[in-house]
Amino acid sequence: MQTPRDALTPDALSLLQTVAQAGSFAAAARELGLVPSAVTYRVRQIEDALDVLLFDRASRQARLTEAGAELLREGARLLDEIDAVANRVKRVATGWEPQLTVAVDSVVSASTVMELVQAFFEQKPPTRLRLRNETLSGTLEALTSGQADLALGVPLEPATASGVQARLMGELAFVFVVAPQHPLARAVAPLKDEMIRKYRAVAVADSVQRGSGLTLGLLPGQDVLTVPTMHAKLDAQLRGMGAGFLPEPMARPCIAAGTLVVCEVERPNRLARMHYAWRSPGLGPGRALQWWLRQLDKPGTRAALLQRHTASTE
């Protein structure tokens, strides 16, 4: 006897759909160009394999039982899935990647990334898209380890990474800010390191999986609150929980609203060169990656990714 997996083929599900829609085995047989006994036999084989009755044969009509109705509901979904997979495979064969993974550093504007994602989906690609949140050297590591195909907001010079190509996204200025109620907001400027060291710093943890990662802007012996993203760092500093450098575009709405105060410090403010980078396979980038690279080739897109932050922490 057949197993359920053997019995539930696409042809068998289509046969059951035809019987249910035709209303009788005889009508279904005429539609399929078969003799009624052949249709009855194939339905019986499916019922035997599942050990359920799919059609009520008490009358001349072929009425679905509850089990039969459930099978057809699920069967319709499975047939749609099969059609979708067939279409997907056909489109992937034209050069689209099955999946594209984008690593996004937390200094990058999340809303701008989502606008790009929306525009990408409007192309109706067969490619599944996956976003990864990364920070500092973890953004590049996701790319070099093969966990991502494209990285946005790489703070390191990626030219030495094997099989990786990179372009400059832009320069990102950092400013030292605190909440208005923080003691450093009332201290005499410019702030010396000895003064800053007395108060807690808020630092972003490097998402790198191997090694100790980067540590930027911290002073020896300083108390530190470590958070997972730049948006969490902004939130913590807005609450007066610590001090530190933030990307100026991210802090700008809060500075304008008076919820953050820029402090002049003795050491120079940071100016980071941010990049976008991608893995370059032997056959060249697929159509999905090509689409993203075309968008990143536009100066306005690169500027928006670094500069366009809202007053929220996104």
Stockholm file with secondary structure:
# STOCKHOLM 1.0

chainA/1-314         MQTPRDALTPDALSLLQTVAQAGSFAAAARELGLVPSAVTYRVRQIEDALDVLLFDRASRQARLTEAGAELLREGARLLDEIDAVANRVKRVATGWEPQLTVAVDSVVSASTVMELVQAFFEQKPPTRLRLRNETLSGTLEALTSGQADLALGVPLEPATASGVQARLMGELAFVFVVAPQHPLARAVAPLKDEMIRKYRAVAVADSVQRGSGLTLGLLPGQDVLTVPTMHAKLDAQLRGMGAGFLPEPMARPCIAAGTLVVCEVERPNRLARMHYAWRSPGLGPGRALQWWLRQLDKPGTRAALLQRHTASTE
#=GR chainA/1-314 SS CCCHHHHCCHHHHHHHHHHHHHSSHHHHHHHHTSCHHHHHHHHHHHHHHHTSCCEECSSSSCEECHHHHHHHHHHHHHHHHHHHHHHHHHHHTTTCCSEEEEEEETTSCHHHHHHHHHHHHTTCCSCEEEEEEECTHHHHHHHHTTSCSEEEEECSCGGGSTTEEEEEEEEEEEEEEECTTSGGGGSCSSBCHHHHTTSCEEEECCCCSSSCCCCCSCCTTCCEEEESSHHHHHHHHHTTSCBEEEEHHHHHHHHHHTSSEECCBSSCCCEEEEEEEEECCTTCCCHHHHHHHHHHTSHHHHHHHHHCCCSSCC
#=GC SS_cons         CCCHHHHCCHHHHHHHHHHHHHSSHHHHHHHHTSCHHHHHHHHHHHHHHHTSCCEECSSSSCEECHHHHHHHHHHHHHHHHHHHHHHHHHHHTTTCCSEEEEEEETTSCHHHHHHHHHHHHTTCCSCEEEEEEECTHHHHHHHHTTSCSEEEEECSCGGGSTTEEEEEEEEEEEEEEECTTSGGGGSCSSBCHHHHTTSCEEEECCCCSSSCCCCCSCCTTCCEEEESSHHHHHHHHHTTSCBEEEEHHHHHHHHHHTSSEECCBSSCCCEEEEEEEEECCTTCCCHHHHHHHHHHTSHHHHHHHHHCCCSSCC
//
